[in-house]
Amino acid sequence: MGSRGQNPPQWNQTTLVDFILLGFSDIPDLQGFLFGVFLIMYTIILMGNSLIIIITKMDPSLQTPMYFFLGNFSSLEICYVSVTVPRLLIDLCSQNRNIPFLACAAQMYFFLVFGATECLLLTSMAYDRYVAICNPLLYPLLMNSRLCVQLAAGCWVSGVPVHIVLTVQIFSLPFCGSNQLNHFFCDIPPVLKLACGDTLLTETLVYVVAVLVVTVPFMLILGSYVRIIETILKLPSATGRAKAFSTCSSHLMVVALFFGSGLITYLRPKSSHSIGMDKFLSLFYTIVTPMFNPMIYCLRNKEVMVALRKFLLK
């Protein structure tokens, strides 16, 4: 608070027009290499998820709730990655790393909305597996197409009002002094670092939203899987147990990758934030996890592999 009294006029007059995304400018020799790596990863994400969308729409054997949610999930992954990666690729090529204030707010907003949608979709997918394994006789009745559409729509829309409020709150803070954002996109921790004045209210709001959007879905998924595993272990045949586990294992791997990195980033104390670690974790849940998702779902799922072969042979 002491620094506030030293130079009050500048604090009131300075209004930021844009930020400078520093990204990976601290390693100039690796810019070309990083561009190549991220471009390949982005291409894999687009192609892998597009293939899943096509086969879940076209293949008659994949017209079930599980694959309906998987198709939605793949569409979401393309949107989610496209919020950050194209901008990152442009910054790695150009010297001009400026991002207008409003563009930064828009990037943060869409990143948070799609991130929240991902948490909720993964929860819906866990509920689908829970009903399929724990209540197989009621499954066709409970997971009817109307409920699936309603659940998916709820996942896509629920994060919108919450994150409008959160983004407006963050970008209403006074920004003065440095406009250099030490990150490759407008994420919450690096933007809050540039805010001046008291950010306690905003940080509390971020924490509350993170608990609602990340922790609650994660606990629901964990609860579902405790019941699923209990049910699977009671199955009489080893084949039945193996088949039930195989339908869940891919989803569990995706949940662990996405929620693990997300929880560490947003719910660890501010004092333990290091710039290098933040960038690494962000790379993990913005690029690495979405790249592995199509591979995990395809390679660990016989039905998807069969449908993919049929599609490619056509």
DAVEN-V397125 format. One record per residue. N is the residue number from 1. RES is the residue in three letters. NEAR is the number of other ideal C-beta (glycine too) atoms within 12 Angstrom. Layout:
n=N res=RES near=NEAR
n=N res=RES near=NEAR
This chain:
n=1 res=MET near=9
n=2 res=GLY near=6
n=3 res=SER near=13
n=4 res=ARG near=17
n=5 res=GLY near=9
n=6 res=GLN near=11
n=7 res=ASN near=15
n=8 res=PRO near=15
n=9 res=PRO near=11
n=10 res=GLN near=15
n=11 res=TRP near=19
n=12 res=ASN near=13
n=13 res=GLN near=12
n=14 res=THR near=18
n=15 res=THR near=17
n=16 res=LEU near=28
n=17 res=VAL near=15
n=18 res=ASP near=22
n=19 res=PHE near=37
n=20 res=ILE near=27
n=21 res=LEU near=35
n=22 res=LEU near=28
n=23 res=GLY near=42
n=24 res=PHE near=31
n=25 res=SER near=25
n=26 res=ASP near=17
n=27 res=ILE near=16
n=28 res=PRO near=14
n=29 res=ASP near=10
n=30 res=LEU near=16
n=31 res=GLN near=25
n=32 res=GLY near=16
n=33 res=PHE near=15
n=34 res=LEU near=28
n=35 res=PHE near=23
n=36 res=GLY near=16
n=37 res=VAL near=23
n=38 res=PHE near=34
n=39 res=LEU near=22
n=40 res=ILE near=18
n=41 res=MET near=30
n=42 res=TYR near=33
n=43 res=THR near=21
n=44 res=ILE near=27
n=45 res=ILE near=35
n=46 res=LEU near=28
n=47 res=MET near=22
n=48 res=GLY near=31
n=49 res=ASN near=36
n=50 res=SER near=21
n=51 res=LEU near=31
n=52 res=ILE near=42
n=53 res=ILE near=30
n=54 res=ILE near=25
n=55 res=ILE near=34
n=56 res=THR near=35
n=57 res=LYS near=21
n=58 res=MET near=19
n=59 res=ASP near=27
n=60 res=PRO near=14
n=61 res=SER near=20
n=62 res=LEU near=30
n=63 res=GLN near=19
n=64 res=THR near=27
n=65 res=PRO near=34
n=66 res=MET near=34
n=67 res=TYR near=32
n=68 res=PHE near=32
n=69 res=PHE near=40
n=70 res=LEU near=44
n=71 res=GLY near=35
n=72 res=ASN near=36
n=73 res=PHE near=45
n=74 res=SER near=38
n=75 res=SER near=30
n=76 res=LEU near=39
n=77 res=GLU near=45
n=78 res=ILE near=32
n=79 res=CYS near=28
n=80 res=TYR near=40
n=81 res=VAL near=40
n=82 res=SER near=26
n=83 res=VAL near=34
n=84 res=THR near=39
n=85 res=VAL near=39
n=86 res=PRO near=26
n=87 res=ARG near=35
n=88 res=LEU near=38
n=89 res=LEU near=29
n=90 res=ILE near=25
n=91 res=ASP near=30
n=92 res=LEU near=30
n=93 res=CYS near=19
n=94 res=SER near=17
n=95 res=GLN near=13
n=96 res=ASN near=14
n=97 res=ARG near=28
n=98 res=ASN near=23
n=99 res=ILE near=35
n=100 res=PRO near=20
n=101 res=PHE near=27
n=102 res=LEU near=18
n=103 res=ALA near=23
n=104 res=CYS near=37
n=105 res=ALA near=30
n=106 res=ALA near=23
n=107 res=GLN near=36
n=108 res=MET near=38
n=109 res=TYR near=33
n=110 res=PHE near=29
n=111 res=PHE near=38
n=112 res=LEU near=41
n=113 res=VAL near=33
n=114 res=PHE near=36
n=115 res=GLY near=45
n=116 res=ALA near=39
n=117 res=THR near=38
n=118 res=GLU near=47
n=119 res=CYS near=42
n=120 res=LEU near=37
n=121 res=LEU near=43
n=122 res=LEU near=44
n=123 res=THR near=38
n=124 res=SER near=39
n=125 res=MET near=46
n=126 res=ALA near=38
n=127 res=TYR near=36
n=128 res=ASP near=37
n=129 res=ARG near=39
n=130 res=TYR near=36
n=131 res=VAL near=30
n=132 res=ALA near=31
n=133 res=ILE near=35
n=134 res=CYS near=28
n=135 res=ASN near=20
n=136 res=PRO near=22
n=137 res=LEU near=11
n=138 res=LEU near=15
n=139 res=TYR near=22
n=140 res=PRO near=16
n=141 res=LEU near=14
n=142 res=LEU near=21
n=143 res=MET near=31
n=144 res=ASN near=18
n=145 res=SER near=17
n=146 res=ARG near=14
n=147 res=LEU near=23
n=148 res=CYS near=31
n=149 res=VAL near=18
n=150 res=GLN near=18
n=151 res=LEU near=31
n=152 res=ALA near=31
n=153 res=ALA near=18
n=154 res=GLY near=21
n=155 res=CYS near=34
n=156 res=TRP near=26
n=157 res=VAL near=19
n=158 res=SER near=27
n=159 res=GLY near=33
n=160 res=VAL near=23
n=161 res=PRO near=16
n=162 res=VAL near=28
n=163 res=HIS near=33
n=164 res=ILE near=22
n=165 res=VAL near=22
n=166 res=LEU near=38
n=167 res=THR near=35
n=168 res=VAL near=20
n=169 res=GLN near=28
n=170 res=ILE near=35
n=171 res=PHE near=32
n=172 res=SER near=19
n=173 res=LEU near=30
n=174 res=PRO near=23
n=175 res=PHE near=29
n=176 res=CYS near=22
n=177 res=GLY near=21
n=178 res=SER near=18
n=179 res=ASN near=28
n=180 res=GLN near=24
n=181 res=LEU near=39
n=182 res=ASN near=31
n=183 res=HIS near=44
n=184 res=PHE near=41
n=185 res=PHE near=46
n=186 res=CYS near=41
n=187 res=ASP near=40
n=188 res=ILE near=43
n=189 res=PRO near=38
n=190 res=PRO near=34
n=191 res=VAL near=41
n=192 res=LEU near=34
n=193 res=LYS near=30
n=194 res=LEU near=34
n=195 res=ALA near=31
n=196 res=CYS near=25
n=197 res=GLY near=21
n=198 res=ASP near=14
n=199 res=THR near=25
n=200 res=LEU near=15
n=201 res=LEU near=18
n=202 res=THR near=29
n=203 res=GLU near=28
n=204 res=THR near=17
n=205 res=LEU near=26
n=206 res=VAL near=35
n=207 res=TYR near=25
n=208 res=VAL near=21
n=209 res=VAL near=33
n=210 res=ALA near=32
n=211 res=VAL near=20
n=212 res=LEU near=26
n=213 res=VAL near=37
n=214 res=VAL near=36
n=215 res=THR near=22
n=216 res=VAL near=22
n=217 res=PRO near=35
n=218 res=PHE near=30
n=219 res=MET near=20
n=220 res=LEU near=26
n=221 res=ILE near=35
n=222 res=LEU near=23
n=223 res=GLY near=19
n=224 res=SER near=32
n=225 res=TYR near=32
n=226 res=VAL near=18
n=227 res=ARG near=24
n=228 res=ILE near=34
n=229 res=ILE near=23
n=230 res=GLU near=16
n=231 res=THR near=24
n=232 res=ILE near=30
n=233 res=LEU near=16
n=234 res=LYS near=15
n=235 res=LEU near=20
n=236 res=PRO near=10
n=237 res=SER near=11
n=238 res=ALA near=12
n=239 res=THR near=12
n=240 res=GLY near=18
n=241 res=ARG near=21
n=242 res=ALA near=15
n=243 res=LYS near=20
n=244 res=ALA near=28
n=245 res=PHE near=24
n=246 res=SER near=25
n=247 res=THR near=33
n=248 res=CYS near=33
n=249 res=SER near=25
n=250 res=SER near=33
n=251 res=HIS near=39
n=252 res=LEU near=29
n=253 res=MET near=24
n=254 res=VAL near=39
n=255 res=VAL near=36
n=256 res=ALA near=25
n=257 res=LEU near=29
n=258 res=PHE near=42
n=259 res=PHE near=36
n=260 res=GLY near=22
n=261 res=SER near=31
n=262 res=GLY near=35
n=263 res=LEU near=27
n=264 res=ILE near=24
n=265 res=THR near=34
n=266 res=TYR near=37
n=267 res=LEU near=28
n=268 res=ARG near=19
n=269 res=PRO near=11
n=270 res=LYS near=22
n=271 res=SER near=8
n=272 res=SER near=13
n=273 res=HIS near=26
n=274 res=SER near=17
n=275 res=ILE near=22
n=276 res=GLY near=15
n=277 res=MET near=19
n=278 res=ASP near=32
n=279 res=LYS near=33
n=280 res=PHE near=20
n=281 res=LEU near=31
n=282 res=SER near=36
n=283 res=LEU near=31
n=284 res=PHE near=26
n=285 res=TYR near=39
n=286 res=THR near=42
n=287 res=ILE near=39
n=288 res=VAL near=28
n=289 res=THR near=34
n=290 res=PRO near=42
n=291 res=MET near=32
n=292 res=PHE near=28
n=293 res=ASN near=41
n=294 res=PRO near=38
n=295 res=MET near=29
n=296 res=ILE near=31
n=297 res=TYR near=41
n=298 res=CYS near=30
n=299 res=LEU near=18
n=300 res=ARG near=23
n=301 res=ASN near=32
n=302 res=LYS near=19
n=303 res=GLU near=28
n=304 res=VAL near=37
n=305 res=MET near=25
n=306 res=VAL near=18
n=307 res=ALA near=31
n=308 res=LEU near=29
n=309 res=ARG near=16
n=310 res=LYS near=18
n=311 res=PHE near=23
n=312 res=LEU near=14
n=313 res=LEU near=8
n=314 res=LYS near=11
